[in-house]
Amino acid sequence: YFLASVISVAITQAVLFLLFGVLRAFSAVTSNVIATAVAAVPSYYLNRRWAWGKTGRSHLFKEVIPFWALAFLGLWVSVEAVALTQAQVAAAHIGHLGDAILVNLASLVAFGVVWVGKYVIFNRLMFGRALTDSVAG
């Protein structure tokens, strides 16, 4: 789970910084949404395969929908953090590089807050051994 999260965070942070910090292609919030969506796909498959040892077809109601619901919860928390941070940075008249760094940090902290809760939910309810044992037994 940790390694899959590290990879997902690296993808999110890189895409966010590229879109908002370097290219200035979108607002911080829009860049954050795109970055989260891009990282969520490999995150799902890495967590499913590496963290919980699942292979084969995904179960829509037991795996896919709960995973995406939690991904959107993380997105919502990070969007709020990014929007708040960008408003504070704009009021402080910090340059764009500082803005981009603080936006990335806000996104990172927000996802860190959600990370532990997601682990418990994934491990106990979706992919954990207890679910596998009860289904098999």
Phi and psi in degrees as GROMACS dihedral restraints (atoms count N, CA, C in turn):
[ dihedral_restraints ]
;  ai    aj    ak    al  type     phi  dphi    fc
    3     4     5     6     1   -62.1    20    10
    4     5     6     7     1   -47.5    20    10
    6     7     8     9     1   -63.7    20    10
    7     8     9    10     1   -42.1    20    10
    9    10    11    12     1   -61.9    20    10
   10    11    12    13     1   -38.1    20    10
   12    13    14    15     1   -67.9    20    10
   13    14    15    16     1   -40.4    20    10
   15    16    17    18     1   -60.2    20    10
   16    17    18    19     1   -44.6    20    10
   18    19    20    21     1   -63.9    20    10
   19    20    21    22     1   -44.1    20    10
   21    22    23    24     1   -63.0    20    10
   22    23    24    25     1   -43.6    20    10
   24    25    26    27     1   -63.4    20    10
   25    26    27    28     1   -42.4    20    10
   27    28    29    30     1   -60.6    20    10
   28    29    30    31     1   -43.3    20    10
   30    31    32    33     1   -64.0    20    10
   31    32    33    34     1   -48.0    20    10
   33    34    35    36     1   -58.4    20    10
   34    35    36    37     1   -50.4    20    10
   36    37    38    39     1   -63.3    20    10
   37    38    39    40     1   -40.9    20    10
   39    40    41    42     1   -65.2    20    10
   40    41    42    43     1   -46.2    20    10
   42    43    44    45     1   -66.4    20    10
   43    44    45    46     1   -42.1    20    10
   45    46    47    48     1   -61.2    20    10
   46    47    48    49     1   -47.7    20    10
   48    49    50    51     1   -66.7    20    10
   49    50    51    52     1   -38.3    20    10
   51    52    53    54     1   -63.0    20    10
   52    53    54    55     1   -51.9    20    10
   54    55    56    57     1   -67.5    20    10
   55    56    57    58     1   -45.0    20    10
   57    58    59    60     1   -91.7    20    10
   58    59    60    61     1   -48.0    20    10
   60    61    62    63     1   -75.7    20    10
   61    62    63    64     1   -44.8    20    10
   63    64    65    66     1   -92.5    20    10
   64    65    66    67     1   -57.9    20    10
   66    67    68    69     1   -79.6    20    10
   67    68    69    70     1   -23.6    20    10
   69    70    71    72     1    53.7    20    10
   70    71    72    73     1    38.1    20    10
   72    73    74    75     1   -74.0    20    10
   73    74    75    76     1   -33.7    20    10
   75    76    77    78     1  -141.3    20    10
   76    77    78    79     1   173.3    20    10
   78    79    80    81     1   -66.7    20    10
   79    80    81    82     1   168.0    20    10
   81    82    83    84     1   -61.3    20    10
   82    83    84    85     1   -41.9    20    10
   84    85    86    87     1   -66.1    20    10
   85    86    87    88     1   -47.1    20    10
   87    88    89    90     1   -63.0    20    10
   88    89    90    91     1   -42.2    20    10
   90    91    92    93     1   -61.2    20    10
   91    92    93    94     1   -39.3    20    10
   93    94    95    96     1   -64.8    20    10
   94    95    96    97     1   -41.6    20    10
   96    97    98    99     1   -63.0    20    10
   97    98    99   100     1   -46.3    20    10
   99   100   101   102     1   -63.2    20    10
  100   101   102   103     1   -45.3    20    10
  102   103   104   105     1   -61.2    20    10
  103   104   105   106     1   -41.4    20    10
  105   106   107   108     1   -66.2    20    10
  106   107   108   109     1   -41.6    20    10
  108   109   110   111     1   -64.3    20    10
  109   110   111   112     1   -41.9    20    10
  111   112   113   114     1   -62.4    20    10
  112   113   114   115     1   -44.1    20    10
  114   115   116   117     1   -75.7    20    10
  115   116   117   118     1   -23.7    20    10
  117   118   119   120     1   -66.2    20    10
  118   119   120   121     1   -33.5    20    10
  120   121   122   123     1   -65.3    20    10
  121   122   123   124     1   -55.0    20    10
  123   124   125   126     1   -64.7    20    10
  124   125   126   127     1   -30.6    20    10
  126   127   128   129     1   -60.6    20    10
  127   128   129   130     1   -44.7    20    10
  129   130   131   132     1   -58.5    20    10
  130   131   132   133     1   -51.8    20    10
  132   133   134   135     1   -69.2    20    10
  133   134   135   136     1   -36.8    20    10
  135   136   137   138     1   -67.0    20    10
  136   137   138   139     1   -44.5    20    10
  138   139   140   141     1   -63.8    20    10
  139   140   141   142     1   -44.2    20    10
  141   142   143   144     1   -61.4    20    10
  142   143   144   145     1   -44.5    20    10
  144   145   146   147     1   -81.8    20    10
  145   146   147   148     1   -53.1    20    10
  147   148   149   150     1   -79.6    20    10
  148   149   150   151     1   -50.0    20    10
  150   151   152   153     1   -75.8    20    10
  151   152   153   154     1   -37.8    20    10
  153   154   155   156     1  -119.6    20    10
  154   155   156   157     1     5.7    20    10
  156   157   158   159     1    61.7    20    10
  157   158   159   160     1    26.9    20    10
  159   160   161   162     1   -87.7    20    10
  160   161   162   163     1   141.7    20    10
  162   163   164   165     1  -134.5    20    10
  163   164   165   166     1   175.6    20    10
  165   166   167   168     1    80.9    20    10
  166   167   168   169     1  -165.5    20    10
  168   169   170   171     1   -69.6    20    10
  169   170   171   172     1   144.4    20    10
  171   172   173   174     1   -79.8    20    10
  172   173   174   175     1   146.6    20    10
  174   175   176   177     1   -90.5    20    10
  175   176   177   178     1   120.5    20    10
  177   178   179   180     1   -56.7    20    10
  178   179   180   181     1   -49.4    20    10
  180   181   182   183     1   -86.2    20    10
  181   182   183   184     1   -24.6    20    10
  183   184   185   186     1   -94.6    20    10
  184   185   186   187     1   -21.2    20    10
  186   187   188   189     1  -125.3    20    10
  187   188   189   190     1   -57.2    20    10
  189   190   191   192     1   -66.6    20    10
  190   191   192   193     1   -54.6    20    10
  192   193   194   195     1   -63.5    20    10
  193   194   195   196     1   -46.8    20    10
  195   196   197   198     1   -61.7    20    10
  196   197   198   199     1   -39.4    20    10
  198   199   200   201     1   -61.0    20    10
  199   200   201   202     1   -48.5    20    10
  201   202   203   204     1   -68.7    20    10
  202   203   204   205     1   -33.0    20    10
  204   205   206   207     1   -62.8    20    10
  205   206   207   208     1   -43.0    20    10
  207   208   209   210     1   -69.9    20    10
  208   209   210   211     1   -34.5    20    10
  210   211   212   213     1   -62.8    20    10
  211   212   213   214     1   -40.7    20    10
  213   214   215   216     1   -71.3    20    10
  214   215   216   217     1   -30.4    20    10
  216   217   218   219     1   -62.8    20    10
  217   218   219   220     1   -47.2    20    10
  219   220   221   222     1   -60.5    20    10
  220   221   222   223     1   -40.7    20    10
  222   223   224   225     1   -62.0    20    10
  223   224   225   226     1   -45.3    20    10
  225   226   227   228     1   -59.3    20    10
  226   227   228   229     1   -46.2    20    10
  228   229   230   231     1   -62.8    20    10
  229   230   231   232     1   -43.1    20    10
  231   232   233   234     1   -70.0    20    10
  232   233   234   235     1   -36.1    20    10
  234   235   236   237     1   -61.9    20    10
  235   236   237   238     1   -43.6    20    10
  237   238   239   240     1   -61.5    20    10
  238   239   240   241     1   -44.7    20    10
  240   241   242   243     1   -65.2    20    10
  241   242   243   244     1   -42.5    20    10
  243   244   245   246     1   -65.7    20    10
  244   245   246   247     1   -44.6    20    10
  246   247   248   249     1   -62.9    20    10
  247   248   249   250     1   -44.4    20    10
  249   250   251   252     1   -62.7    20    10
  250   251   252   253     1   -44.8    20    10
  252   253   254   255     1   -62.8    20    10
  253   254   255   256     1   -45.8    20    10
  255   256   257   258     1   -64.0    20    10
  256   257   258   259     1   -37.3    20    10
  258   259   260   261     1   -64.3    20    10
  259   260   261   262     1   -42.3    20    10
  261   262   263   264     1   -66.3    20    10
  262   263   264   265     1   -41.2    20    10
  264   265   266   267     1   -65.5    20    10
  265   266   267   268     1   -41.6    20    10
  267   268   269   270     1   -62.4    20    10
  268   269   270   271     1   -39.5    20    10
  270   271   272   273     1   -68.3    20    10
  271   272   273   274     1   -28.4    20    10
  273   274   275   276     1   -88.3    20    10
  274   275   276   277     1    -5.0    20    10
  276   277   278   279     1    56.9    20    10
  277   278   279   280     1    45.5    20    10
  279   280   281   282     1   -83.8    20    10
  280   281   282   283     1   145.3    20    10
  282   283   284   285     1   -64.6    20    10
  283   284   285   286     1   171.6    20    10
  285   286   287   288     1   -62.0    20    10
  286   287   288   289     1   -40.0    20    10
  288   289   290   291     1   -62.2    20    10
  289   290   291   292     1   -44.4    20    10
  291   292   293   294     1   -62.7    20    10
  292   293   294   295     1   -41.4    20    10
  294   295   296   297     1   -58.8    20    10
  295   296   297   298     1   -49.2    20    10
  297   298   299   300     1   -61.6    20    10
  298   299   300   301     1   -42.3    20    10
  300   301   302   303     1   -65.6    20    10
  301   302   303   304     1   -44.2    20    10
  303   304   305   306     1   -67.8    20    10
  304   305   306   307     1   -35.3    20    10
  306   307   308   309     1   -64.1    20    10
  307   308   309   310     1   -45.3    20    10
  309   310   311   312     1   -61.0    20    10
  310   311   312   313     1   -42.3    20    10
  312   313   314   315     1   -63.6    20    10
  313   314   315   316     1   -41.7    20    10
  315   316   317   318     1   -62.4    20    10
  316   317   318   319     1   -42.9    20    10
  318   319   320   321     1   -62.2    20    10
  319   320   321   322     1   -44.5    20    10
  321   322   323   324     1   -61.4    20    10
  322   323   324   325     1   -46.6    20    10
  324   325   326   327     1   -63.9    20    10
  325   326   327   328     1   -42.9    20    10
  327   328   329   330     1   -60.9    20    10
  328   329   330   331     1   -45.6    20    10
  330   331   332   333     1   -68.4    20    10
  331   332   333   334     1   -30.7    20    10
  333   334   335   336     1   -62.9    20    10
  334   335   336   337     1   -38.1    20    10
  336   337   338   339     1   -63.4    20    10
  337   338   339   340     1   -41.1    20    10
  339   340   341   342     1   -78.1    20    10
  340   341   342   343     1   -24.1    20    10
  342   343   344   345     1   -54.6    20    10
  343   344   345   346     1   -48.8    20    10
  345   346   347   348     1   -64.0    20    10
  346   347   348   349     1   -44.0    20    10
  348   349   350   351     1   -62.4    20    10
  349   350   351   352     1   -40.0    20    10
  351   352   353   354     1   -63.5    20    10
  352   353   354   355     1   -39.6    20    10
  354   355   356   357     1   -59.2    20    10
  355   356   357   358     1   -47.2    20    10
  357   358   359   360     1   -61.4    20    10
  358   359   360   361     1   -45.3    20    10
  360   361   362   363     1   -65.2    20    10
  361   362   363   364     1   -46.7    20    10
  363   364   365   366     1   -62.7    20    10
  364   365   366   367     1   -46.2    20    10
  366   367   368   369     1   -70.3    20    10
  367   368   369   370     1   -39.0    20    10
  369   370   371   372     1   -89.5    20    10
  370   371   372   373     1   -36.9    20    10
  372   373   374   375     1  -105.3    20    10
  373   374   375   376     1   -32.8    20    10
  375   376   377   378     1  -103.8    20    10
  376   377   378   379     1   -55.3    20    10
  378   379   380   381     1  -117.0    20    10
  379   380   381   382     1    -3.6    20    10
  381   382   383   384     1   -69.2    20    10
  382   383   384   385     1   167.0    20    10
  384   385   386   387     1   -63.1    20    10
  385   386   387   388     1   -36.4    20    10
  387   388   389   390     1   -60.1    20    10
  388   389   390   391     1   -41.0    20    10
  390   391   392   393     1   -66.5    20    10
  391   392   393   394     1   -45.5    20    10
  393   394   395   396     1   -61.4    20    10
  394   395   396   397     1   -45.0    20    10
  396   397   398   399     1   -65.2    20    10
  397   398   399   400     1   -40.0    20    10
  399   400   401   402     1   -71.7    20    10
  400   401   402   403     1   -33.9    20    10
  402   403   404   405     1   -71.1    20    10
  403   404   405   406     1   -41.0    20    10
  405   406   407   408     1   -72.7    20    10
  406   407   408   409     1   -30.8    20    10
